[in-house]
Amino acid sequence: MLIEFVTQPQFNFLTTFAEALKVPVVNNELQIPSSLGEGFVRRVDLNDDFRLLIHRYRLNQELILKRIGSSEPASFISVMFYNNEEPVSMVTDDEEQRNFSRYNDMAIQIASNNLDSVVTFPANSEIYYTVLGISISRLKTLLELRQPDELINAIVNPKGSFLFYESMGTETQMTLKQLSEPQSANGLAGFYYRLKAATLLYDVFTKLHNRRSTGHSPVNKADAEKLSIIRKAILSDLSQPPSLPDLAKLGGMSETKMKDLFRQVFGDSIYNYYQTARMEEAAYLLKHKNYSVSEAGYQLGFSNLSHFTRLFERHHQQKPKKYAAGG
């Protein structure tokens, strides 16, 4: 199932989704028909320029949400949270969708409303997907920053498009699951949703602030597509360290621009990003695929298992054998 839409400040995704599924919207919520799966999508209007869209469902077919960026200047931002049992692919072009890793670096996306994106949810997977939409003017009021750092300033005082990805911690995951739970009819639901939305924003902007960025370059649609291609190439084979010249050639960028833009969008250098993804994949193989330590190490390109063990312990604060045993 493909749903395509153009982002505008007053766009109502819930209505578009309901029309595609041929179901009604009741009290700002639609129920997934049993023929397609189970669950719901709920819209919560916190203000006329501040809202939540909460997806909580399991579908029996693949769902693709294709967002076409607005042609207007950035005035509204979307913060998208993906908290699913199965990984999702997020790309900015029409290439085949594939999942390369369990690394959740793209679990949170912060983007201006004039960039494109494609989100793919696999069939028969539990979906916890929440979109927080807010105008830049209201965001500035909420953050109350007198002197925002360079990165946050690029969001609250935009001079062009912006795009950032962050990983998702357990506290954010918990908040998202709480948002999907039914609220009591005591008249305090609005207050509850505002608190949770503020918590999500605080978590996201704390992560962005901790990057300690000293500069920011606008990210256009072409750059976003190139970064998507580069990221795919890095994660396509975690047994081989990335070649910067090859990646730059693949993305049609100079090495300098590629490295600077990659760090800006993903918050880390290409090599550190690769190593983190490698260790997340190692954890997945040990815990969920029952690989032995040597099997996981060799699978990820380590000929020296002592080196693999040291690197794994540095990332996960446990030796791989103990981690696999659930210790």
Summary of the structure (lengths in Angstrom):
residues: 327
radius of gyration: 20.3
end to end distance: 41.5
largest distance: 60.9
contacts: 976
relative contact order: 0.10
helix: 41%
strand: 21%
